[in-house]
Amino acid sequence: DTVVQVKSTLEKLEAAGLAGLILDLRGNGGGLLTAATELTDMFIDEGVLLKSKGRGDKTSQWVARPDEVERAYPVVILMNGGSASASEIVAGVLGHEGYKRALLVGDRSYGKGSVQEVIDLGGDAGKMKFTSAYYYLPNGETVPNRDLLAREGRDDWGIVPDVSVPLYAYESKQIREVNEARRTSGTDQKDGDKPSVTEQMIEADPQLATGLLVLKARMVLGQ
């Protein structure tokens, strides 16, 4: 239900005058290929979004179609080593140099670059998951695969952010604590001199704070 949920959320934000969007894909291990391509299609009106190539001549291609809603506002995507598979597709397509629909902030992504399928073996026999294809971004390049490059002693896998902002262990701990407070508080109101939950989130999370600065700069420049 990713696409349905995102569209519903965007409609509410756009009705309230949305001027810029931060999409947080950190720790997002991915999901359905169709959901990734449909999500990117919301922000791109024309051009090739993605191609996949399997054994032999088995190929597929996804092409953008004009949306009934024009989404011209700037977008920033937060990503890290936990961003994999479908979330790498979203970051790779929206951040692609030909579209530059989003700027990427954070850490290098996981580096998967492959498409898996799951077959139900029936009864109690379980299911089998296997790699069926590799996908290619709009520039014709794959997402460098972590496992293949690691065997060569390399670490340049995944998608590289436009603005690199590493996270330290203590910062990750702070972010978890603030997010837990956000979930349990149910409000973003200030308590006396105490910062609001949103202000605490920005203070604790350097990737989010940087993403916000980048987004504001793009808004000022009309990008």
C-alpha positions in Angstrom: 0.0 0.0 0.0 3.0 2.3 -0.2 1.8 4.3 -3.3 -1.7 4.7 -1.9 -0.4 5.9 1.5 2.1 8.3 -0.1 -0.5 9.8 -2.4 -2.9 10.3 0.4 -0.3 12.0 2.6 0.9 14.2 -0.3 -2.7 15.3 -1.1 -3.1 16.5 2.5 0.3 18.3 2.6 -0.3 19.9 -0.9 -3.7 21.1 0.2 -2.0 22.8 3.1 0.5 24.5 0.8 3.4 22.1 0.7 6.5 24.0 -0.6 9.2 21.3 -0.1 9.4 17.7 0.8 11.9 15.5 2.7 11.6 11.8 2.0 13.4 9.7 4.7 14.5 6.4 3.2 17.1 5.6 5.9 16.9 2.1 7.2 14.3 1.2 4.4 15.3 -2.2 3.2 13.0 -1.9 0.2 9.8 -3.6 -1.1 8.0 -4.1 -4.4 9.6 -3.0 -7.6 6.3 -1.8 -8.8 5.8 0.4 -5.8 9.3 2.0 -6.3 8.6 2.8 -10.0 5.1 4.1 -9.3 6.4 6.3 -6.5 9.1 7.9 -8.7 6.5 8.4 -11.4 4.6 10.8 -9.1 7.5 13.2 -9.4 8.7 12.7 -13.0 6.4 13.3 -16.1 8.4 11.8 -18.9 11.4 9.6 -19.7 12.7 6.2 -18.7 12.6 5.5 -15.0 14.1 2.0 -14.8 15.1 -1.0 -16.9 15.7 -4.6 -15.7 17.6 -7.4 -17.5 17.4 -11.0 -16.7 18.6 -14.2 -18.4 18.8 -14.2 -22.1 16.6 -11.5 -23.7 14.3 -11.0 -20.8 14.1 -7.3 -20.3 11.5 -4.9 -18.8 11.3 -1.1 -18.9 9.3 1.4 -16.9 8.5 4.8 -18.4 7.1 7.9 -16.6 3.7 9.2 -17.4 2.3 12.7 -16.7 0.5 12.9 -13.3 -2.8 14.8 -12.8 -1.0 16.7 -10.1 2.1 18.8 -11.0 4.7 18.4 -8.2 7.3 21.0 -8.9 8.4 21.6 -5.3 11.9 20.6 -4.4 12.6 17.2 -2.8 15.4 16.0 -0.5 15.9 12.3 0.1 17.7 11.1 3.3 19.5 7.8 2.9 22.0 5.5 4.6 23.6 2.1 4.5 20.2 0.6 5.4 18.6 2.0 2.2 18.4 -0.9 -0.1 16.6 -2.4 -3.1 13.4 -0.5 -3.9 14.5 2.5 -1.8 17.7 2.6 -3.8 15.6 2.7 -6.9 13.7 5.7 -5.6 16.8 7.5 -4.6 18.7 6.6 -7.8 15.9 7.6 -10.1 14.8 10.9 -8.4 18.4 11.9 -7.8 19.5 10.9 -11.4 21.5 13.7 -13.1 19.1 13.8 -16.0 16.1 14.5 -13.8 17.7 15.9 -10.6 14.3 15.7 -9.1 15.8 15.2 -5.6 19.0 15.9 -3.8 20.4 13.0 -1.8 21.7 13.6 1.8 23.3 11.1 4.2 25.4 8.0 3.8 26.1 5.7 0.8 23.2 3.2 0.3 23.4 -0.6 0.8 24.2 -1.6 -2.8 21.8 -4.3 -3.9 21.0 -3.6 -7.5 19.1 -6.8 -8.1 15.5 -7.9 -8.4 14.2 -10.9 -6.4 11.1 -13.1 -7.0 9.3 -15.3 -4.5 7.7 -18.6 -5.6 5.2 -20.5 -3.4 6.2 -24.1 -3.4 2.7 -25.2 -2.2 1.4 -26.8 0.9 4.0 -26.9 3.7 6.9 -26.9 1.3 7.6 -23.2 1.9 8.7 -20.6 -0.5 11.8 -20.0 -2.6 13.3 -16.5 -3.1 15.8 -16.0 -5.9 17.5 -13.3 -8.0 15.8 -13.0 -11.4 17.3 -9.8 -12.8 19.5 -6.7 -12.3 18.0 -3.3 -12.7 19.5 -0.3 -14.5 18.9 3.4 -13.6 18.0 6.0 -16.3 21.7 6.5 -17.2 22.0 2.8 -18.1 24.1 2.0 -15.1 23.4 -0.5 -12.4 23.5 0.2 -8.6 27.0 -1.2 -7.8 26.4 -4.5 -5.9 27.9 -4.8 -2.4 28.6 -8.5 -2.5 30.3 -8.4 -5.9 32.5 -5.5 -5.0 33.4 -6.8 -1.5 34.8 -9.9 -3.1 37.2 -7.6 -5.0 38.2 -5.8 -1.8 36.2 -2.6 -2.8 33.7 -0.6 -0.8 32.4 1.8 -3.5 29.0 0.1 -3.7 25.5 1.6 -3.7 24.4 5.1 -4.4 26.5 8.0 -3.3 24.7 11.0 -1.7 25.1 14.5 -3.1 25.8 15.7 0.4 27.6 13.2 2.6 26.7 13.4 6.3 27.9 10.4 8.4 26.2 9.4 11.7 28.0 8.4 14.8 26.8 5.8 17.2 25.8 8.3 19.9 23.8 10.3 17.3 21.9 7.2 16.2 21.0 6.6 19.9 19.8 10.2 20.3 17.6 9.9 17.1 16.0 6.6 18.4 15.2 8.2 21.7 13.7 11.4 20.1 11.7 9.3 17.6 10.3 7.2 20.5 9.3 10.4 22.3 7.6 11.7 19.2 5.6 8.4 18.9 4.5 8.5 22.5 3.9 12.2 23.0 1.2 12.6 20.4 1.9 16.4 20.3 4.5 18.8 19.0 3.7 21.6 21.4 6.4 23.3 23.4 6.5 22.6 27.2 7.7 25.9 28.7 11.2 26.5 27.6 11.7 22.9 26.5 12.0 22.6 22.6 9.2 20.9 20.7 9.6 17.3 19.5 10.3 18.6 16.0 13.0 20.9 17.2 14.5 18.1 19.3 14.5 15.8 16.2 16.4 18.4 14.1 18.9 19.0 17.0 19.6 15.3 17.5 19.7 14.3 13.8 22.5 16.0 11.7 21.3 14.3 8.5 17.8 15.6 9.0 19.2 19.1 9.9 21.4 19.1 6.8 18.5 17.9 4.6 16.4 20.8 5.9 19.1 23.3 5.1 19.5 21.9 1.6 15.7 21.9 1.1 15.4 25.5 2.2 18.3 26.5 -0.2 16.5 24.8 -3.1 13.3 26.6 -2.2 15.0 30.0 -2.1 16.7 29.2 -5.5 13.5 27.9 -7.0 15.0 24.5 -7.6 
